């Protein structure tokens, strides 16, 4: 198997959009991941960003890359199936995902559309989020997820995580 080369959160595609992710995309996101997302990954699983992104890539249906209007891969998201009607939704990104107002606005609009599509295959979407990751908590509220439980000692670092769901 060949060596995976990092793209430092970039690609040659133009226009803000989302598309099926490649291994190169998720490695690029892992290598350029926001510090808050790195902290969340480590607190939840103890894994490195690359380990987490590759796990998500190979287990998610779908696994999507978020591409900025400048052609940079700035994040990835997906759903790991849990049974036949539920899925563990996730999203991790690079700082560039938040830095450009136009890209941020396009991502928020596209997120709502993608979520509606996901519910056709996954009537129940859920996961946990690190309480320290304010951007993720705000996005989940914007997307209409409900926070159902606090877990004060989650993961190997025993951090506060919030469990959330959308039905």
C-alpha positions as CSV (number, residue, x, y, z in Angstrom):
1,X,0.0,0.0,0.0
2,X,1.3,3.5,-0.9
3,X,2.2,6.2,1.5
4,X,-0.6,8.7,2.3
5,X,0.4,12.2,1.6
6,X,-1.1,15.1,3.6
7,X,-2.7,17.9,1.7
8,X,-2.6,20.3,4.7
9,X,-6.4,20.8,4.5
10,X,-6.3,21.5,0.7
11,X,-7.4,20.2,-2.7
12,X,-7.7,21.6,-6.2
13,X,-11.5,21.8,-6.3
14,X,-13.2,25.3,-6.6
15,X,-16.5,26.4,-5.0
16,X,-17.8,25.8,-1.5
17,X,-19.4,22.3,-1.5
18,X,-19.5,18.9,0.1
19,X,-18.6,15.7,-1.6
20,X,-17.7,12.1,-0.7
21,X,-14.4,12.1,1.2
22,X,-11.3,10.3,0.2
23,X,-8.5,8.9,2.5
24,X,-6.4,11.9,1.5
25,X,-9.2,14.3,2.6
26,X,-9.5,12.8,6.1
27,X,-5.7,12.7,6.6
28,X,-5.6,16.3,5.5
29,X,-8.3,17.2,8.1
30,X,-6.5,15.2,10.8
31,X,-3.2,17.0,10.1
32,X,-4.8,20.5,10.1
33,X,-7.5,19.9,12.8
34,X,-8.6,22.7,15.0
35,X,-7.0,22.5,18.5
36,X,-10.5,22.2,20.1
37,X,-11.3,19.2,17.9
38,X,-8.0,17.6,18.7
39,X,-8.7,18.0,22.4
40,X,-12.2,16.5,21.9
41,X,-10.8,13.5,20.0
42,X,-8.2,12.8,22.7
43,X,-10.6,13.3,25.6
44,X,-13.2,11.0,24.1
45,X,-11.1,8.1,22.8
46,X,-7.4,8.8,23.6
47,X,-6.7,8.3,19.9
48,X,-4.8,10.6,17.6
49,X,-6.6,12.7,15.0
50,X,-5.3,10.5,12.2
51,X,-6.5,7.3,14.0
52,X,-9.9,8.8,14.6
53,X,-10.3,10.2,11.1
54,X,-9.3,6.9,9.5
55,X,-11.7,5.0,11.8
56,X,-14.5,7.4,10.9
57,X,-13.7,7.2,7.2
58,X,-13.8,3.4,7.0
59,X,-16.9,3.0,9.2
60,X,-19.1,5.9,8.1
61,X,-22.0,5.7,5.7
62,X,-21.7,8.4,4.3
63,X,-18.3,10.1,5.0
64,X,-18.2,13.6,3.4
65,X,-15.5,16.2,2.9
66,X,-16.3,19.9,3.2
67,X,-14.5,22.0,0.6
68,X,-14.2,25.7,0.8
69,X,-14.9,28.1,-2.1
70,X,-11.1,28.4,-2.4
71,X,-10.8,24.6,-3.0
72,X,-9.5,23.7,0.5
73,X,-10.7,20.6,2.3
74,X,-11.7,22.2,5.6
75,X,-13.5,19.5,7.4
76,X,-15.3,16.1,7.2
77,X,-18.4,14.6,8.7
78,X,-20.3,11.3,8.6
79,X,-22.5,8.8,10.2
80,X,-21.4,5.5,11.7
81,X,-24.4,3.1,11.5
82,X,-25.6,1.8,14.9
83,X,-28.2,-0.9,14.0
84,X,-30.6,-0.5,11.2
85,X,-32.3,2.9,12.1
86,X,-29.7,4.9,14.1
87,X,-26.4,6.4,13.5
88,X,-23.6,8.1,15.4
89,X,-23.1,11.4,13.6
90,X,-19.7,13.2,13.8
91,X,-18.0,16.3,12.4
92,X,-14.4,17.5,12.7
93,X,-12.6,20.4,11.0
94,X,-9.8,22.7,10.3
95,X,-9.7,26.3,11.6
96,X,-10.1,27.5,8.0
97,X,-13.7,26.2,8.2
98,X,-14.5,29.0,10.6
99,X,-12.3,31.8,9.2
100,X,-14.1,32.6,6.0
101,X,-17.5,34.2,6.5
102,X,-18.8,33.0,3.1
103,X,-17.7,29.5,3.6
104,X,-19.1,29.4,7.1
105,X,-22.5,30.6,5.9
106,X,-22.5,28.1,3.0
107,X,-21.6,25.3,5.4
108,X,-24.4,26.2,7.8
109,X,-27.0,26.2,4.9
110,X,-25.7,23.0,3.5
111,X,-25.7,21.3,6.9
112,X,-29.5,21.7,7.2
113,X,-30.0,20.2,3.8
114,X,-27.7,17.3,4.5
115,X,-29.3,16.6,7.8
116,X,-32.7,16.2,6.2
117,X,-31.2,13.7,3.7
118,X,-29.5,11.7,6.5
119,X,-32.8,11.3,8.4
120,X,-34.1,9.2,5.5
121,X,-31.6,6.5,6.3
122,X,-31.1,7.3,10.0
123,X,-34.3,8.4,11.8
124,X,-32.2,8.6,15.0
125,X,-28.9,10.5,15.0
126,X,-26.9,10.8,18.2
127,X,-23.4,11.1,19.7
128,X,-21.6,12.9,22.5
129,X,-19.7,16.2,22.4
130,X,-16.9,17.6,24.6
131,X,-18.5,20.4,26.7
132,X,-15.3,22.5,26.1
133,X,-15.9,22.5,22.3
134,X,-18.1,25.6,22.2
135,X,-18.2,25.7,18.3
136,X,-19.6,22.1,18.2
137,X,-22.1,22.7,21.0
138,X,-23.4,25.8,19.2
139,X,-23.6,24.0,15.8
140,X,-25.5,21.1,17.4
141,X,-28.1,23.5,18.9
142,X,-28.4,25.3,15.5
143,X,-29.0,22.0,13.8
144,X,-31.9,21.1,16.2
145,X,-30.2,18.4,18.3
146,X,-31.4,17.9,21.9
147,X,-29.0,17.5,24.7
148,X,-30.3,14.7,26.8
149,X,-27.6,13.9,29.4
150,X,-24.4,15.1,30.9
151,X,-21.6,12.7,31.4
152,X,-19.1,14.3,33.9
153,X,-16.4,11.6,33.6
154,X,-16.4,10.6,29.9
155,X,-13.4,9.0,28.2
156,X,-9.8,8.4,29.3
157,X,-9.5,12.0,30.5
158,X,-12.8,11.9,32.5
159,X,-14.1,15.1,30.9
160,X,-17.6,16.6,30.8
161,X,-19.4,15.4,27.6
162,X,-22.9,16.1,26.6
163,X,-25.0,13.3,24.9
164,X,-27.2,14.6,22.1
165,X,-29.9,13.2,19.8
166,X,-32.1,14.2,16.9
167,X,-35.1,12.1,16.0
